């Protein structure tokens, strides 16, 4: 391991991620004529294998106070070094390509929003995990926990200047402040697709179709994952039947959504606290176990809107070609207060992972912000569970850096010539990794292998005088000399 | 304008961005049986021109408290509706394509970092504008004002597991909390390219080459913009000459960087406060006005490192092919404390705009975080000034939504068939905007024009019974029927 200057301790493990201490001189703002000891920080010397560039840097102590710096990103957050960024780009490109295939336009919002945008009184988990702050102007702000409220805000703001329906998508970072640590991060990226202005179930059907298209593109099949589908109108109809006031709807949904996380008795108790009768509670919970539309029709006693919507959706699923991917499951409610109709979630059939994605209809969200109600639906698809699933299925791609050329001067005087060669190739649209220092050939070949260069372009004195460069095709070993202008 | 439900006022202007009030019922957590008035929110009805989808939504009042929601993004931040997102993507794609052309790998870091990462004692403007908070765990955190400190953190963390040199780039959002409002935003995106591990000026020369490549790609020429180049070693050598302690270096640079913003007397006063003699101050300020390397050589009395680096850079600029873009200008210092060598900034030759981009060498940043010093340089290039410049030069592209097909059922019963057609086309990689509702043909043509569809695919009853669809090529008006499978 490269030596690291530490005041209190010395590291021996390469894996250990240290909290490092700065051993620099503290300087007050008053004039002082300190005699700074002329210490030399010597960085990793050039090693025989040429693995690292060396440099001996003359000291020029900056005016920093002695302080601890953690070299890790803040708890629950991620850096994206190149290998992780390649995977992120691969995943996001699939999100974006699918969205464009469906004719959706990309949008984005600030990652920092007004806190009030996310405050709903329905007892959602998302609210308790709000990453909120007070800014210097004493405004309550929050790192967005989801994208839909910002979308609703933008739709209201745009007003009549946009023509409905809107088909929009976004891939944005969302934050939640979780106290517990069970491998869940405090930030993730979420792919959202939303349709604003279509009251019909064709909208939900198309949204699910787009997720299925994504799955197919990354190699996931209907035997790996499925969608559980229900409608909140089922609960709505039951609440009406039992005379439960409709303003309790969101809260009841949030309570019922916890059914797999807390004991049934606890659920009943919470429902009781809202004022729902024991009889109604029993009935609600009974209906949640229904797994077929016919049984649901029996339970609800007649064909209401819920049944009609769901039947329509299943019929459309057949036409879109993804029948085998979806199933009715009354237990699906989803944890956001604003859903009003069809709700769905993607799940892995092995039952090992959390929901892969989820969405639904939210026809009344806009009015909660003071806008007109406009029918709307959408989904959120995180970047965490899908990667776990792809990993498990062996479907994560091997992504590596790739450049077409590595260009290198054969002696120091030819650095400028190598720059000219690199520029000529780049002007032709060719990617070039230019070797910026004088290095032994062994080092250059190692580097070429590391960046997966297709060919090595060498600039030597004699050839260059004739306007020639040497080219070595690295896959075949083929070698030739060519005029710079003829190099394609 | 579409009617918006507002409690206190009524809007008449379409441009006015309202603060809307929620007129929803407050619900406490205790059980209540409120009789909710059965009000109907009626959204924009379908108009004869078919411009907006209509829907009458049965009320289902959610449990929200009466609260103000501003439909604008927080002060100083931006939404990206589709038209702005297209421009952002166009710009970022140029950043990314140029970076890849130069063989750089993409990276990213958390937008929320530990505050200490950004705290330097040199009196930088960036520190006063830190967007900092205390999180729920009482940790001091900040929205990153720049990307370089995170990069340094990641390089230290990676330690020996990465091979030098690293050539990395990032396009990330940065934040600064500015109290004043003179059209500057509180967030912007910044393109960064950095080279870690190369002590030679070839690194700076390549970085400037990449920015020139970007400018050329978007149509900006050397008569539009240029680069002012200097080296902080000029100041370093002067400070040494006058016996000023080296630990004052960063602070002196930050003071001198303000030269165009505050009066010279103020600069002298601030320099005096650091303990620098009047004589030295005079000399420093005099050298800053030097505009040629020969004059600089005279001023410094002999050829030191500063002169050697700069001469080398200008020689390389010629070889890279961008001589006409750069000029020596001793007044360039840059406002970040950590630069140690070459510094440069891109400027518009008309002198109307702030710096377009800026960068330099920061060979000692890593040691301020406790790591080994590794030679490094890089630049930051914001997304604000460049857009102003492109706008002024008439170089902003006209970007519009584009889809290949708009698919529409000719009657409601054929919605499913239209879904089948859309899926077939999407499976072939064709982009499809599927009309999700039953709409008059006039509406469909309007929509097709708005999304710039290349062709309209109509699904009619008689044809569909024979497996045929009608296709209208919208540019030519050409019309034909074709089997779905034969539609390419």
Interface residues (C-beta under 8 A of the other chain):
Chain A: X1 X2 X3 X4 X5 X6 X14 X17 X18 X20 X21 X22 X23 X24 X25 X27 X29 X30 X31 X32 X33 X34 X35 X36 X41 X43 X44 X51 X52 X53 X55 X57 X59 X60 X61 X62 X63 X64 X65 X67 X68 X69 X70 X71 X72 X73 X74 X75 X77 X78 X79 X80 X81 X82 X85 X86 X88 X89 X100 X101 X102 X103 X105 X106 X107 X108 X109 X110 X111 X112 X113 X114 X116 X117 X119 X120 X121 X122 X131 X133 X134 X135 X136 X137 X139 X141 X143 X150 X153 X154 X156 X157 X158 X159 X160 X161 X162 X163 X164 X165 X167 X168 X173 X175 X177 X179 X187 X195 X197 X198 X199 X200 X202 X203 X205 X206 X209 X213 X236 X245 X246 X247 X248 X249 X250 X251 X273 X274 X275 X315 X316 X318 X319 X320 X321 X337 X338 X340 X363 X364 X367 X368 X369 X370 X371 X372 X373 X374 X375 X401 X403 X406 X415 X416 X417 X419 X420 X422 X423 X426 X429 X430 X431 X432 X433 X434 X436 X437 X447 X450 X451
Chain B: X1 X2 X3 X4 X5 X6 X14 X17 X18 X20 X21 X22 X23 X24 X25 X27 X29 X31 X32 X33 X34 X35 X36 X41 X43 X44 X51 X52 X53 X55 X57 X59 X60 X61 X62 X63 X64 X65 X67 X68 X69 X70 X71 X72 X73 X74 X75 X77 X78 X79 X80 X81 X82 X85 X86 X88 X89 X100 X101 X102 X103 X105 X106 X107 X108 X109 X110 X111 X112 X113 X114 X116 X117 X119 X120 X121 X122 X131 X133 X134 X135 X136 X137 X139 X141 X143 X150 X153 X154 X156 X157 X158 X159 X160 X161 X162 X163 X164 X165 X167 X168 X173 X175 X177 X179 X187 X195 X197 X198 X199 X200 X202 X203 X205 X206 X209 X213 X236 X245 X246 X247 X248 X249 X250 X251 X273 X274 X275 X315 X316 X318 X319 X320 X321 X337 X338 X340 X363 X364 X367 X368 X369 X370 X371 X372 X373 X374 X375 X401 X403 X406 X415 X416 X417 X419 X420 X422 X423 X426 X429 X430 X431 X432 X433 X434 X436 X437 X447 X450 X451
